[in-house]
Amino acid sequence: MHTVLLVVHLLVTIALIAVILMQKSEGGALGIGGSGGGGGGGFMTGRAQADLLTRTTGILAALFMVLSLTIAWYNQPEAKQGSILDSAPAISETAPATDPKTPAVPTAPIAQ
């Protein structure tokens, strides 16, 4: 299931990038749609083509967000019941007890 979600997410991402790059550039940016009227060889007018690309971008963006949230939800670890205090490490019986007021004495000389 995870692999299927990732493959669909990748395809939606590539389609979203392609649709965004096909749109008309308003600021001289990366758009390859050009500023010409029809641009599609007479198939659609410039206005209809812009509406279709805008609608397609919105649908693909919504699908991208839903897939991203689904993958994040699918990958979240199982919630554990109980308190974090229950999983605190226990104090070892074999560890020597030290007095917090006295500093630890180094066992080897400090090299400088």
Summary of the structure (lengths in Angstrom):
residues: 112
radius of gyration: 30.2
end to end distance: 58.2
largest distance: 88.9
contacts: 193
relative contact order: 0.12
helix: 46%
strand: 0%
